[in-house]
Amino acid sequence: MSGLDMKGKVGIVTGGSQGIGRAWVEALAEQGAQVVGVDLAKESAPEAAELALKVNVADSASIDAAFKQVTEKFGRVNFLINNAGIDIETEPSDEWLSAPFGKTLDVNLAGAFHCMRKAVALMRKNGGGSIVNIGSVAAIVGTPTRPAYAASKHALVGLTRTAAIQFGPDNIRSNIVCPGGTRTPLMEQVMNDNPMLRDHIAASCPLRRLAEPSEIAQAVLWLASGSSSYVNGAVIPVDGGYTAA
């Protein structure tokens, strides 16, 4: 992707050891960025990561410790990709299950909030930066049997837009990318266990296929870079047209 200015930029990708998060670490590093991969599975971090940290984003103290390490090593943060998330509402139920609700919001929403809070403080000192939150099509439309996941992603849209308004004067841009069905190792495993799911996901998308992680990465790269310098507060679906209906 031409026109990116990531050389010399320092940034953090949460959930950067697997799936689409891993693809983003590699793509950002390929464009010259120094990328810190943050994940519970530190040992699985891609070689492209300049630094790998084991962090539980549901624990604000763990986030604080990680940002301290990043500050000590690099002195700045130019971009933040909030990708860490969980989707644990696996059992369809006519009555909503209460157990996953708190944990889902702790990771998907509170984790992003605390990372943004720390990143903004550093970005203000360095003249600005870019925050890219990772939503889902569940941030745009309702998702039956997954109320906690949908609520967390809808709330992330509100958090993103609020940050865009409040911190725009500091030259800190905040945007959210909402991927559709993506061919990650976890998704492949789920579809292999349920082949009919593969056909259902493909049929629900006008392009009639899943996305490759690299296709989602292009949108994230663009938003993290200066090429999107006037894009702030945007909700960008990368879903093959799923939410266009």
N, C-alpha and C positions, 0 to 999 in steps of 0.2 A: 504494500500500500504506500503510494508515494505521498510526499508532502508532510510526513510526520516529523516532529522535532523532539524526539525522545532522548537523544544523545545527552548524557550528563544528568538526566532527570532521575530522581530517587522516588520510589513509590512502594506501596504495600498492597499485596493481594491477599485477602483473607480466604480461607478455603482453597489455598493454592497448590495443594499436593495431588489433586486428582480431578478427573472430569474436565469441565470447561474452565475451572480455575487454573488448573495445570496448563491448559492451552494458552491462557492469558499471560501467565508468567513467562512462558517460552516466547510468545509473540512480542511482548514488551521488551524482553531482553534482546531479541533479534533486532529490534529497532534502536538499540543502544542504551536502553534504560537500565538502571541498577534496581533490581526488584527484590523485595523482601517477601518471601513466601511464608504466610502465617497459617498454621493448621494444627489440629490435634495430632495429626500423623506427620510429625516433623521429619521422620526418617524416610518418608516417601516423597520429599520435596524434589522437584526436577533439578538437574544439574545447572540449569540456566539461572536459578535463583542465586543472587549475590549473597543472600543470608537467609537461612531457614530458622524459624522460631516456632516452638511448640506453645500454642496459645489456646485457651478456652475462651471464646468470645462471649460466652454467657457469664463470665466472671470479670467484672470491671477491673479488679486488681491485676488480673493476668494481662489485660489489655494495656493498663498503665505501665507494667513492667516491660512489655514488648516495645512500646513507644519510647521508653527510656533507653533501651538498647539501640534502637534505630537512631535516636538523636545522638547518642554517644558515638556511634560509628560513622554516621553520615552528616549529622548536623542539620538536616532538613528533611521535609517530605513534600514532594511536588504533586503527587497524585495518590489517591486511595481508591481501591476497588473493593467494595464490600460484597463479597461473594459467599461467605460462609453461611450455610443455612441447613435446615433439616425439614423433612416432610415425613412425619411419623404416624400420620392418620391412615394406617394401612387397612383397617377393617371397616368396610361399609356398615353404617348403622343408621336405622331410622331415627334413633335418638342420639344426639351428639354426645361423643365421649368427652369427659372432662379431663381425663389424665394428660393428654398431649398438649392441652391449651397453654399452660404456663411455660412449659419447657420450650415449646415452639416460639412463643413470643420472646422468651429470654434470649434465644439464639438469633432468630431472624430479625427481630426489631431492636431489642435492647442492645444486642451486640453491635449492630450497625450504628446505633445512636452513640455509644461510648467511643467507638472508633472515630466517628465523625467529630466528636467533641475534642478528642486529642489531636486529630489532624488539623482541624481549623486553627487551633492555637499555634501550631507550627507554621501553617501556611500564611497566617497573618504576618508573622515575622519575616517571611521570605517573599512577600509581595504577591501572594496568591497561590492558586493551585486548582486542581480538578478532583472532584469526588464523583465516582461512578458507583451508584448502588445497583445491585442486581435484583430485579423483581422477578416476574413470571407473568405468563398470561393470566394467572390467578390474581394478579394485581389490578387487572382491568375488568375481568368478568368473574362471576360467581363460580364456585367449584363445589358441586354436591359432595357431601360426606367429608369434606376437608375444611371445616370452618376456621380452625386455628391457622392453618397455612394461608388461606385466602385473606383472613383478617390481618395477619402479619405483613403480607405483601401489599395489601391495600394501604395499610398504615405507613409502610415504607415510602409509598408515593407521596403521602402528606408530609412526611419528614423531609423528603428530598425537595419538595416545592418550598417548604418553609425555609430550609437552609439556603436555597437559591435566592430567595428574597432577602433574607437577613444578612447573608455574607457576600452577596453580589458586589456591594460597594467595596469590599476588601479584595476584589478580583478573585474570589473563590467561587468557582462554578460547581453546581450540583445537578446531576442528571441521573435518570434511572433507565436501564435497559431491561426489557421484559422478554426473555426468550420463550419460544414455544418448545415443543418436543425436540430434544437434542440427543444425538447418538453418543452418550457417555457410556463408560464401562458398566456403571450401575444400571442404566436404562437398558443396555443390551442384556444384562443378566435377567432383569425383570421381564423383558419381552421374550427371552428364550424360555422362561418358565411359563409364559402365557402368550403363545404365538398369535392369538386373536387380538391381543392388545396392540401388536405392531400394525396390523391392518387397520384397526380402529383409529390409532393416532394418525396414520398416513391419510386415511380417508377424511379426517376432520380438518385437514389442512389443504387449502386450495392448490398448493404446489405438490400435494400428494406424496410427501416424503418428510423424514425428520431432517433437522439441521445437523451439520457437522460442527464440532466445537470451534473449528477455525472460522466458520461463518459468523458465529456470535462474537468471536474475538475481534473481528474487523470493526464492529460497531463500538466495542469497548476501547479499542486502540484509538479510534478517532476521537472519542469523547475525552480520553485521558490526555490527548495531545493538544497542541496549540492550533491544530487545523480546525478545531471546533470552537474557536475562541469567543464566538458570540452565541453559543448554545448554552442556555442556562435554564433550569427548571423543566427540561423536556422529559416526557415519558415516551420512550421509543420502543415499540414492539418489534422484535425480530423473530417473527413467528410464521413466516410463510403465508401470511394473510389470515391466520386463524381468527384473530379478533376483528377482522374487517366485516364479518357477517353481521 
